[in-house]
Amino acid sequence: MAEGDIYTKDGTVDFHNNPANKNKTGNWKACRFILGNECCERLAYYGMGTNLVNYLQLRFNQGNATASKNVNDWSGTCYLTPLIGAFLADAYLGRFWTIAGFVVVYILGLVLLTMSASVGGLTPHCDKDSCHPTTVQSTVLFIALYMIALGTGGIKPCVSSFGADQFDESDDIEREKKSSFFNWFYLSINIGALIAASVLVWIQMNVGWGWGFGVPTVAMAMAIVFFFLGSGLYRHQKPGGSPLTRIFQVIVVTFKKLNVKVPADKSLLYETTDEECNIAGSRKLEHTEELKLFDKAAVETENDQIKGLPSPWRLCTVTQVEELKSIIRLLPIWASGIVFSTVYGQMNTIFVLQGNTMDQHMGPHFQIPSASLSLFDTLSVIFWAPVYDQVIVPFARKFTGHERGFTTLQRMGIGLVVSILAMVTAGVLEVVRIDIVKRNNYYDLKTIPMSIFWQVPQYFLIGCAEVFTFIGQLEFFYDQAPDAMRSLCSALSLTTTALGSYLSSLLVTIVTKVTTRHGELGWIPDNLNRGHLDYFYWLLSILSLLNFFVYLLIARSYKYKKVTGRSH
């Protein structure tokens, strides 16, 4: 290997800020620590989040609609705070130090949550019939939950991008490995989720909530250890300065030059003359013909170069303009993921409430908690992720000729179709369940004699849809993001989950308000045997179908980004 070939060409550096040596850093030898960290962190997150709706009901006396709304609001916040962490990572701290800082807030939140469930005075007093939380106890609970939401904001958008940074995009062999990384990354998430949905939910429902939240706290401590063990092997992308400032500069300069004419020869637009991009950690982007209005920001006039290099508030490079164009092109794809995330969010709320009404017995003595059914979603992902990587991709490649089997947009579209099937399956099950209630007058039974395992197909389909849409989304937003905005774009993709949770919460609120008028019980009453949960599933099915058709129109017109030059 020639001297120049031992270093990466994507601008990454090692822990000591020297050019990253290909043989000593990155690749799978670094990723095993990142995957271990992600597995333990997700075990912690799902360990306290999967069964949260039941915790709010059992210990804080919240009804179905209120508990579901509170979980959706908290979950949504967990997927909005990544915008904060991503901005700090891309602009100033880099991904490594952002993760290192935010884990402190995360674990402090978990410690406080564990204390609120186990320390006298912080735990609600319970008698035989119900619990009696005080205002202080409720406040401590929500402070802990939202500390966790803030802590996860520095981890979610950075870990997947940090893992992908370990593969040099300019190296054909490493680039192919990077595509596999996203599949294995999502697999590690679901191994953690599997343990959470099975072991931890059982502990919470049968041993106690103190232990049920204490184990996730220990798992998070293990995640921190895993992460720092790999410090000497990681490759780091340099932070490129505030991406929001660069975007704002393009918008400001564009409006300053509204009357300037863009030359027909686009090579006359302003760009730095050397091969390297002037944005740290970024490669130059080729000019594109879409969104021509912003090209005005790169048109050079007599007044732009007064003293030396022009100010970016007077003249922007083509790469800077294309950064903004890339973000704008991503937004329609981003928006189409919100309804999918709404469907995904039903697992921790409506699916659990539906399962609460069904027979949870496995044999004469053991009962499976309804929240533990999400382990079948996890098992589905654990099954489909390697099958997709090892079987579907090579098979599809023979027909499509594409190195990844499907384009990322095709992959996401397949997942949207599967998610529609999941909602239809859940709706059909509810129709059957309600029919059993009506025929046998089971209206006031807490659980009807119908096995909870009839829910397995809807969980399994959601898991299959995740492998196509969520993993495709991770890869798509990393690939199509400007180099110096990758954490921010990863965070942007995560906000679809946040907005999906908020949309789910909004739908529950609207449906409850509309369907309880004139004294009616509504679609989602506390006694679901007297409600119409099936109508709610049909509503989600119709929204998902409409969303899929909109997605097809957007995906057909999308233009993938093109890079040139190298980063510095």
C-alpha positions as CSV (number, residue, x, y, z in Angstrom):
1,M,0.0,0.0,0.0
2,A,1.4,3.4,-1.0
3,E,2.2,5.9,1.6
4,G,-0.7,8.1,0.5
5,D,-3.1,5.2,0.7
6,I,-2.7,4.4,4.4
7,Y,-4.8,7.5,5.3
8,T,-8.5,8.1,4.8
9,K,-9.5,10.6,2.0
10,D,-12.8,11.7,3.6
11,G,-11.1,14.2,6.0
12,T,-11.5,12.1,9.1
13,V,-8.9,12.3,11.9
14,D,-7.9,10.1,14.9
15,F,-8.3,10.9,18.6
16,H,-5.1,13.1,18.5
17,N,-6.4,15.1,15.5
18,N,-3.9,13.5,13.1
19,P,-5.1,12.1,9.7
20,A,-6.8,8.8,10.3
21,N,-4.7,5.7,9.5
22,K,-6.9,3.1,7.7
23,N,-5.1,0.2,9.3
24,K,-5.2,1.4,12.8
25,T,-8.6,3.2,13.0
26,G,-12.2,2.8,12.0
27,N,-13.9,0.0,10.1
28,W,-15.5,-2.9,12.0
29,K,-12.8,-2.9,14.8
30,A,-14.1,0.5,15.9
31,C,-17.8,-0.2,15.2
32,R,-18.0,-3.2,17.6
33,F,-17.7,-0.7,20.5
34,I,-20.3,1.6,18.9
35,L,-22.7,-1.3,18.4
36,G,-22.2,-2.5,22.0
37,N,-22.9,1.0,23.2
38,E,-26.0,1.3,21.2
39,C,-27.3,-2.1,22.3
40,C,-27.0,-1.2,26.0
41,E,-28.3,2.3,25.5
42,R,-31.4,1.1,23.7
43,L,-31.9,-1.6,26.4
44,A,-31.9,1.3,28.9
45,Y,-34.3,3.5,26.8
46,Y,-36.8,0.8,25.9
47,G,-36.5,-0.8,29.4
48,M,-38.1,2.3,30.9
49,G,-40.2,3.4,27.9
50,T,-41.9,0.2,26.7
51,N,-44.0,-0.2,29.7
52,L,-44.3,3.4,30.7
53,V,-48.0,3.6,29.8
54,N,-48.8,0.9,32.3
55,Y,-46.6,2.6,35.0
56,L,-48.6,5.8,34.6
57,Q,-51.9,3.9,34.9
58,L,-50.9,1.7,37.8
59,R,-48.9,4.2,39.9
60,F,-50.2,7.6,38.9
61,N,-53.9,6.7,38.3
62,Q,-54.0,8.0,34.7
63,G,-56.8,6.8,32.3
64,N,-56.2,5.2,28.9
65,A,-56.3,8.4,26.9
66,T,-54.2,10.5,29.5
67,A,-51.5,7.9,29.9
68,S,-51.3,7.3,26.1
69,K,-51.0,11.1,25.5
70,N,-48.3,11.6,28.2
71,V,-46.2,8.7,26.7
72,N,-46.6,10.1,23.2
73,D,-45.6,13.6,24.3
74,W,-42.5,12.3,26.2
75,S,-41.6,10.0,23.3
76,G,-42.0,12.9,20.9
77,T,-39.7,15.1,22.9
78,C,-37.1,12.3,22.9
79,Y,-37.0,12.6,19.1
80,L,-37.0,16.4,19.0
81,T,-34.1,17.0,21.4
82,P,-31.7,15.4,18.9
83,L,-31.9,18.7,17.0
84,I,-30.0,20.3,19.9
85,G,-27.3,17.5,20.1
86,A,-26.9,17.4,16.3
87,F,-26.4,21.1,16.0
88,L,-23.7,21.1,18.7
89,A,-22.0,18.0,17.1
90,D,-21.9,19.4,13.5
91,A,-21.0,23.0,14.5
92,Y,-18.6,22.9,17.5
93,L,-18.1,19.7,19.5
94,G,-18.0,16.8,17.0
95,R,-20.0,13.6,17.4
96,F,-17.7,12.0,20.0
97,W,-17.7,14.8,22.5
98,T,-21.4,15.5,22.1
99,I,-22.2,11.9,22.9
100,A,-19.7,12.0,25.9
101,G,-21.4,15.1,27.3
102,F,-25.0,14.2,27.0
103,V,-24.7,10.7,28.5
104,V,-24.1,12.4,31.9
105,V,-27.6,14.1,31.7
106,Y,-29.0,10.8,30.5
107,I,-27.8,8.6,33.4
108,L,-28.6,11.3,36.0
109,G,-32.2,11.2,34.7
110,L,-32.3,7.4,34.9
111,V,-30.9,7.5,38.5
112,L,-33.7,10.0,39.5
113,L,-36.4,7.8,37.8
114,T,-35.1,4.8,39.7
115,M,-35.2,6.7,43.0
116,S,-38.7,8.0,42.2
117,A,-39.9,4.4,41.9
118,S,-38.1,3.0,45.0
119,V,-37.2,5.6,47.6
120,G,-39.8,6.3,50.3
121,G,-41.4,9.8,49.9
122,L,-40.7,9.9,46.2
123,T,-42.9,6.8,45.5
124,P,-46.7,7.1,45.5
125,H,-48.5,5.5,48.5
126,C,-50.6,2.5,47.3
127,D,-53.4,0.7,49.0
128,K,-55.3,-2.4,47.9
129,D,-57.4,-0.5,45.3
130,S,-55.2,2.3,43.9
131,C,-52.2,4.6,44.4
132,H,-52.2,8.2,45.6
133,P,-49.4,10.2,44.0
134,T,-48.7,13.7,45.3
135,T,-47.9,16.7,43.2
136,V,-44.2,16.5,44.2
137,Q,-44.0,12.9,43.3
138,S,-45.5,13.5,39.8
139,T,-43.2,16.5,39.3
140,V,-40.1,14.4,40.2
141,L,-41.2,11.7,37.8
142,F,-41.6,14.1,34.9
143,I,-38.3,15.9,35.7
144,A,-36.6,12.5,35.4
145,L,-38.3,11.6,32.2
146,Y,-37.5,14.8,30.5
147,M,-33.9,14.7,31.7
148,I,-33.7,11.4,29.9
149,A,-35.3,13.0,26.9
150,L,-32.6,15.7,26.9
151,G,-29.8,13.2,27.4
152,T,-30.9,11.0,24.5
153,G,-30.9,14.1,22.3
154,G,-27.1,14.1,22.2
155,I,-26.9,10.3,21.4
156,K,-29.6,9.4,18.9
157,P,-28.5,11.7,16.1
158,C,-24.7,11.1,16.6
159,V,-24.2,7.4,17.2
160,S,-25.4,6.2,13.8
161,S,-23.5,8.9,12.0
162,F,-20.4,8.3,14.1
163,G,-20.6,4.7,13.2
164,A,-20.9,5.4,9.5
165,D,-17.9,7.8,9.8
166,Q,-15.8,4.8,10.5
167,F,-16.0,3.8,6.8
168,D,-14.2,5.9,4.2
169,E,-16.7,6.9,1.5
170,S,-14.0,7.3,-1.1
171,D,-12.9,3.7,-0.6
172,D,-15.2,1.3,-2.6
173,I,-14.7,-1.6,-0.2
174,E,-15.4,0.5,2.9
175,R,-18.4,2.2,1.3
176,E,-20.0,-1.2,0.7
177,K,-19.4,-2.1,4.4
178,K,-21.0,1.1,5.5
179,S,-24.3,0.1,3.9
180,S,-24.1,-3.2,6.0
181,F,-23.3,-1.1,9.1
182,F,-26.8,0.5,9.1
183,N,-28.4,-3.0,9.1
184,W,-26.3,-4.3,12.0
185,F,-26.7,-1.0,13.8
186,Y,-30.5,-1.4,13.8
187,L,-30.1,-5.0,14.7
188,S,-28.1,-4.0,17.8
189,I,-30.9,-1.6,18.7
190,N,-33.4,-4.4,18.6
191,I,-31.3,-6.9,20.6
192,G,-31.4,-4.3,23.4
193,A,-35.1,-3.8,22.9
194,L,-35.7,-7.6,23.0
195,I,-34.2,-7.8,26.5
196,A,-36.2,-4.8,27.5
197,A,-39.6,-6.0,26.2
198,S,-39.2,-9.5,27.7
199,V,-37.0,-9.5,30.8
200,L,-37.4,-5.9,32.0
201,V,-41.2,-5.6,31.5
202,W,-41.7,-8.9,33.4
203,I,-39.5,-7.5,36.3
204,Q,-41.6,-4.3,36.4
205,M,-44.9,-6.1,36.5
206,N,-43.9,-9.0,38.8
207,V,-40.9,-7.9,40.9
208,G,-41.2,-4.1,41.2
209,W,-40.8,-0.8,39.4
210,G,-37.6,0.1,41.4
211,W,-35.8,-3.0,40.0
212,G,-37.5,-2.5,36.7
213,F,-35.9,1.0,36.3
214,G,-32.7,0.1,38.2
215,V,-31.6,-2.4,35.6
216,P,-31.9,0.1,32.7
217,T,-29.7,2.5,34.7
218,V,-27.0,-0.2,35.0
219,A,-27.3,-0.9,31.3
220,M,-26.7,2.8,30.6
221,A,-23.6,2.7,32.7
222,M,-22.4,-0.3,30.6
223,A,-23.1,1.7,27.4
224,I,-20.8,4.4,28.6
225,V,-18.0,2.0,29.3
226,F,-18.4,0.4,25.9
227,F,-18.3,3.8,24.2
228,F,-15.1,5.0,25.9
229,L,-13.3,1.6,25.5
230,G,-13.1,2.3,21.7
231,S,-11.7,5.9,22.0
232,G,-8.3,5.1,20.5
233,L,-9.9,3.4,17.4
234,Y,-12.4,5.9,16.3
235,R,-12.3,8.2,13.2
236,H,-13.6,11.7,13.8
237,Q,-15.1,14.1,11.3
238,K,-14.1,17.7,12.1
239,P,-17.0,20.0,13.1
240,G,-17.6,22.4,10.2
241,G,-19.0,25.4,12.1
242,S,-22.7,26.4,12.5
243,P,-24.7,24.8,9.6
244,L,-27.6,27.1,10.4
245,T,-25.4,30.1,9.9
246,R,-24.3,28.9,6.5
247,I,-28.0,28.3,5.5
248,F,-29.0,31.7,6.8
249,Q,-26.1,33.3,4.8
250,V,-27.3,31.8,1.5
251,I,-30.9,33.0,2.2
252,V,-29.8,36.5,3.1
253,V,-27.4,36.9,0.1
254,T,-30.1,35.5,-2.2
255,F,-32.5,38.2,-1.2
256,K,-29.8,40.9,-1.4
257,K,-29.2,39.8,-5.0
258,L,-32.8,39.3,-6.2
259,N,-32.2,41.6,-9.1
260,V,-28.9,39.9,-10.1
261,K,-29.0,37.7,-13.2
262,V,-27.6,34.2,-13.0
263,P,-25.2,33.5,-15.9
264,A,-26.1,30.8,-18.4
265,D,-22.6,29.3,-17.9
266,K,-22.8,27.8,-14.3
267,S,-19.1,27.4,-14.1
268,L,-19.0,31.2,-13.6
269,L,-20.7,30.8,-10.2
270,Y,-18.3,31.4,-7.3
271,E,-16.4,28.5,-5.8
272,T,-13.0,28.2,-4.1
273,T,-10.2,27.4,-6.6
274,D,-8.5,24.7,-4.7
275,E,-9.7,21.1,-4.7
276,E,-10.5,21.1,-1.0
277,C,-13.8,22.6,0.3
278,N,-13.6,25.6,2.5
279,I,-16.0,24.0,5.0
280,A,-14.3,21.8,7.5
281,G,-15.2,18.1,7.2
282,S,-17.0,18.6,3.8
283,R,-16.4,17.8,0.2
284,K,-17.4,20.2,-2.6
285,L,-20.9,19.6,-4.1
286,E,-21.7,19.9,-7.8
287,H,-24.1,22.5,-9.0
288,T,-27.7,21.3,-9.6
289,E,-30.4,22.9,-11.8
290,E,-33.2,22.8,-9.2
291,L,-34.1,25.7,-6.9
292,K,-32.3,28.2,-9.2
293,L,-33.3,31.2,-7.1
294,F,-30.6,30.4,-4.6
295,D,-27.9,30.4,-7.3
296,K,-28.0,34.2,-7.1
297,A,-26.1,33.9,-3.8
298,A,-23.1,32.5,-5.8
299,V,-23.1,35.2,-8.5
300,E,-20.0,37.3,-8.1
301,T,-20.4,41.1,-8.5
302,E,-17.9,44.0,-8.5
303,N,-18.6,44.8,-4.8
304,D,-18.1,41.3,-3.5
305,Q,-14.3,41.2,-3.3
306,I,-13.2,44.4,-1.7
307,K,-10.6,43.1,0.7
308,G,-9.2,39.6,0.1
309,L,-11.6,36.8,0.4
310,P,-15.3,37.8,0.1
311,S,-17.5,37.7,3.1
312,P,-20.0,34.8,3.1
313,W,-22.6,37.5,3.9
314,R,-22.0,39.0,0.5
315,L,-21.0,36.0,-1.7
316,C,-21.6,32.2,-1.1
317,T,-19.8,29.3,-2.7
318,V,-21.7,26.8,-4.9
319,T,-21.1,24.2,-2.2
320,Q,-22.8,26.4,0.4
321,V,-25.7,27.0,-1.9
322,E,-26.0,23.3,-2.7
323,E,-26.0,22.5,1.1
324,L,-29.3,24.5,1.4
325,K,-30.7,22.9,-1.8
326,S,-29.9,19.4,-0.3
327,I,-31.8,20.2,2.9
328,I,-34.8,21.5,1.0
329,R,-34.9,18.4,-1.3
330,L,-34.8,16.2,1.8
331,L,-37.9,17.9,3.4
332,P,-40.6,16.3,1.4
333,I,-39.1,12.8,2.0
334,W,-38.8,13.7,5.7
335,A,-42.5,14.8,5.9
336,S,-43.6,11.5,4.3
337,G,-42.1,9.6,7.3
338,I,-44.4,11.2,9.9
339,V,-47.4,9.1,9.3
340,F,-45.2,5.9,9.3
341,S,-43.9,7.0,12.7
342,T,-47.5,7.5,13.9
343,V,-48.2,3.8,13.0
344,Y,-45.0,2.7,14.7
345,G,-45.9,4.6,17.8
346,Q,-49.0,2.6,18.4
347,M,-46.9,-0.3,19.7
348,N,-46.2,1.5,23.1
349,T,-49.8,2.8,23.5
350,I,-52.8,1.5,21.6
351,F,-51.4,-2.0,21.0
352,V,-50.7,-2.3,24.8
353,L,-54.2,-1.1,25.7
354,Q,-55.7,-3.5,23.3
355,G,-53.6,-6.3,24.7
356,N,-54.7,-5.4,28.3
357,T,-58.2,-6.6,27.4
358,M,-57.1,-10.1,26.2
359,D,-56.0,-13.3,27.9
360,Q,-52.3,-13.0,28.8
361,H,-51.8,-16.5,30.1
362,M,-49.0,-18.8,28.9
363,G,-49.9,-22.0,30.6
364,P,-51.8,-22.2,33.9
365,H,-49.4,-20.1,36.0
366,F,-47.6,-17.6,33.9
367,Q,-49.0,-14.3,32.4
368,I,-47.1,-12.3,29.8
369,P,-47.5,-8.5,30.3
370,S,-49.2,-6.9,27.3
371,A,-46.2,-4.5,26.8
372,S,-44.0,-7.5,26.4
373,L,-45.7,-8.4,23.0
374,S,-43.4,-5.7,21.5
375,L,-40.7,-8.4,21.7
376,F,-42.3,-9.9,18.6
377,D,-41.6,-6.6,16.8
378,T,-38.0,-6.9,18.0
379,L,-37.8,-10.5,17.0
380,S,-39.1,-9.5,13.6
381,V,-36.4,-6.9,13.2
382,I,-33.7,-9.4,14.4
383,F,-35.0,-11.9,11.8
384,W,-35.4,-9.4,8.9
385,A,-32.3,-7.3,9.3
386,P,-29.7,-10.0,8.5
387,V,-32.1,-11.6,6.0
388,Y,-32.3,-8.3,4.2
389,D,-28.5,-7.8,4.3
390,Q,-27.5,-11.4,3.4
391,V,-30.4,-12.7,1.2
392,I,-32.6,-9.9,-0.2
393,V,-29.9,-7.5,-1.2
394,P,-27.8,-10.1,-3.3
395,F,-31.1,-11.5,-4.8
396,A,-32.4,-8.0,-5.7
397,R,-29.0,-6.9,-7.0
398,K,-29.3,-9.5,-9.8
399,F,-32.4,-7.8,-11.1
400,T,-31.8,-4.2,-10.4
401,G,-28.0,-4.0,-10.9
402,H,-27.9,-1.6,-7.9
403,E,-25.0,-2.3,-5.4
404,R,-27.5,-2.2,-2.5
405,G,-30.2,-4.2,-4.2
406,F,-32.8,-1.4,-3.9
407,T,-32.2,2.3,-3.8
408,T,-32.8,3.8,-0.3
409,L,-36.0,5.4,-1.6
410,Q,-37.4,2.1,-2.9
411,R,-36.5,0.4,0.3
412,M,-38.4,3.0,2.3
413,G,-41.4,2.7,0.0
414,I,-41.7,-1.0,0.6
415,G,-41.8,-0.4,4.3
416,L,-44.7,2.0,3.9
417,V,-46.7,-0.7,2.2
418,V,-46.0,-3.2,5.0
419,S,-47.0,-0.6,7.6
420,I,-50.5,-0.3,5.9
421,L,-50.8,-4.1,6.2
422,A,-49.9,-3.9,9.9
423,M,-52.7,-1.4,10.6
424,V,-55.2,-3.4,8.6
425,T,-54.2,-6.6,10.6
426,A,-54.7,-4.7,13.9
427,G,-58.1,-3.5,12.8
428,V,-59.3,-6.9,11.7
429,L,-58.2,-8.3,15.1
430,E,-60.2,-5.6,16.9
431,V,-63.3,-6.4,14.8
432,V,-63.0,-10.0,15.8
433,R,-62.4,-9.1,19.5
434,I,-65.4,-6.8,19.7
435,D,-67.5,-9.4,17.9
436,I,-66.6,-11.9,20.7
437,V,-67.5,-9.3,23.3
438,K,-70.9,-8.7,21.7
439,R,-71.9,-12.3,21.1
440,N,-71.0,-13.3,24.7
441,N,-71.9,-10.1,26.5
442,Y,-68.4,-9.7,27.8
443,Y,-68.7,-5.9,28.1
444,D,-67.7,-5.7,31.7
445,L,-65.0,-8.4,31.7
446,K,-61.5,-7.1,32.4
447,T,-60.0,-9.7,30.0
448,I,-61.9,-11.7,27.5
449,P,-61.1,-15.4,26.7
450,M,-59.1,-14.5,23.5
451,S,-55.3,-15.1,23.5
452,I,-53.1,-12.0,23.4
453,F,-50.9,-13.9,21.0
454,W,-53.4,-13.0,18.2
455,Q,-51.6,-9.6,18.3
456,V,-48.3,-11.2,17.2
457,P,-48.9,-10.7,13.4
458,Q,-49.4,-6.9,13.7
459,Y,-46.2,-6.6,15.8
460,F,-44.3,-8.8,13.3
461,L,-45.4,-6.7,10.4
462,I,-44.4,-3.5,12.1
463,G,-40.9,-5.0,12.6
464,C,-40.7,-5.9,9.0
465,A,-41.7,-2.4,8.0
466,E,-39.0,-0.9,10.3
467,V,-36.2,-2.9,8.6
468,F,-37.3,-1.4,5.3
469,T,-38.3,2.2,6.2
470,F,-36.4,3.1,9.4
471,I,-33.0,1.6,8.3
472,G,-33.5,3.0,4.8
473,Q,-34.2,6.4,6.3
474,L,-31.0,6.2,8.4
475,E,-29.0,5.4,5.4
476,F,-30.8,7.9,3.1
477,F,-30.4,10.9,5.4
478,Y,-26.7,10.1,6.1
479,D,-25.9,9.6,2.3
480,Q,-27.9,12.6,1.1
481,A,-26.9,15.1,3.8
482,P,-24.1,17.5,3.1
483,D,-20.9,16.2,4.7
484,A,-20.8,18.9,7.4
485,M,-24.5,18.5,8.3
486,R,-24.8,14.7,8.8
487,S,-25.7,14.8,12.5
488,L,-28.3,17.5,11.8
489,C,-29.9,15.5,9.0
490,S,-29.9,12.4,11.2
491,A,-31.7,14.4,13.8
492,L,-34.1,15.7,11.1
493,S,-34.9,12.1,10.2
494,L,-35.5,11.3,13.9
495,T,-38.0,14.2,14.2
496,T,-40.4,12.2,12.1
497,T,-40.7,9.9,15.1
498,A,-41.3,12.9,17.3
499,L,-43.9,14.4,15.0
500,G,-45.4,10.9,14.6
501,S,-45.9,10.7,18.4
502,Y,-47.4,14.1,18.5
503,L,-49.7,13.3,15.6
504,S,-50.7,10.2,17.3
505,S,-51.4,12.2,20.5
506,L,-53.3,14.8,18.5
507,L,-55.4,12.1,16.7
508,V,-56.3,10.5,20.1
509,T,-57.3,13.9,21.5
510,I,-59.4,14.8,18.4
511,V,-61.0,11.4,18.2
512,T,-61.8,11.4,21.9
513,K,-63.3,14.9,21.8
514,V,-65.4,14.3,18.6
515,T,-66.6,10.8,19.6
516,T,-67.5,11.6,23.2
517,R,-70.0,14.4,22.3
518,H,-73.6,14.0,23.4
519,G,-72.6,11.7,26.2
520,E,-71.2,8.9,24.0
521,L,-68.3,6.8,25.4
522,G,-66.2,7.4,22.3
523,W,-63.8,5.2,20.3
524,I,-61.2,4.8,23.1
525,P,-63.0,4.7,26.5
526,D,-61.4,3.3,29.6
527,N,-63.4,0.1,29.0
528,L,-62.4,-0.8,25.4
529,N,-65.0,-3.5,25.3
530,R,-67.6,-0.7,24.9
531,G,-65.5,1.4,22.4
532,H,-64.5,1.2,18.8
533,L,-60.7,0.9,18.7
534,D,-61.2,-0.7,15.2
535,Y,-62.3,2.7,13.8
536,F,-59.1,4.2,15.0
537,Y,-57.1,1.5,13.2
538,W,-59.1,2.2,10.0
539,L,-58.3,5.9,10.3
540,L,-54.6,5.1,10.5
541,S,-54.8,2.7,7.6
542,I,-56.4,5.3,5.4
543,L,-53.9,8.0,6.4
544,S,-51.1,5.5,5.7
545,L,-52.4,4.7,2.2
546,L,-52.8,8.4,1.3
547,N,-49.3,9.0,2.6
548,F,-47.9,6.2,0.4
549,F,-49.3,7.7,-2.8
550,V,-47.9,11.1,-1.9
551,Y,-44.5,9.5,-1.2
552,L,-44.5,7.8,-4.6
553,L,-44.9,11.2,-6.3
554,I,-42.1,12.7,-4.2
555,A,-39.7,9.8,-4.6
556,R,-40.0,9.8,-8.4
557,S,-38.9,13.3,-8.7
558,Y,-36.0,13.2,-6.2
559,K,-32.4,13.8,-7.5
560,Y,-29.6,12.2,-5.5
561,K,-26.7,14.5,-4.5
562,K,-23.3,14.5,-6.3
563,V,-20.0,15.4,-4.7
564,T,-16.6,16.5,-6.2
565,G,-13.2,17.3,-4.7
566,R,-12.2,16.2,-1.2
567,S,-12.7,17.4,2.4
568,H,-10.0,18.9,4.6
